[in-house]
Amino acid sequence: MKLRRIKTDKSDAKLIAEYGREQKPKLWDPAPEYIVMCRMIQRTISQYVKHQTSLKNKLHSLESKGMTKGILVRSLRQNIKNLVLGIKKLEEEILRLIKEYEPELLSNLQSIPGIGRKTAILLISGTNAFSTFENHKQIISYLGLAPMEYSSGTSVNK
């Protein structure tokens, strides 16, 4: 580790260049277009689910106050219905993309007990179809599943 007292853009650039010369890191490859599309769809689905939960909570609040009719209740129900349809269409599109580009990987993952279609799709798109990892330890660490101990100093807080 090279510690320096000066931190400027110029000194950082020199340090990065030196690191590149010494370590010779593997060049970065962008994710395939279908993976990028799956990730964007998953983020959109996540936003839709949050919005759907918010609308359901609002509807429940109104219904608990005895308001079961009216334009507001009808509007909330219609928006929830539209979000459910939107989520379904987006999930179908992700499944189509994964089946088109990674059918064997999808099938293999789903054959593992406890891994269903949604989890398999998340694993494929989240790990770039496992292409950016050299071994299982890297994947476990990337996903945050490797337990780690964090401690500092010698005191023990009770």
Buried (B, 14 or more C-beta within 10 A) or exposed (E): EEEEEEEEEEEEEEEEEEEEEEEEEEEEEEBBEBBEBBBEBBEEBEEBEEBBEEBBEBBEEBEEEEEEEEEEBEEBEEBBEEBEEBBEEBBEBBBEBBEEBBEEBBEEBEEEEEBEBEEBBBBBBBBBBBEBBEEEEBBEEEEEEEEEEEEEEEEEEE
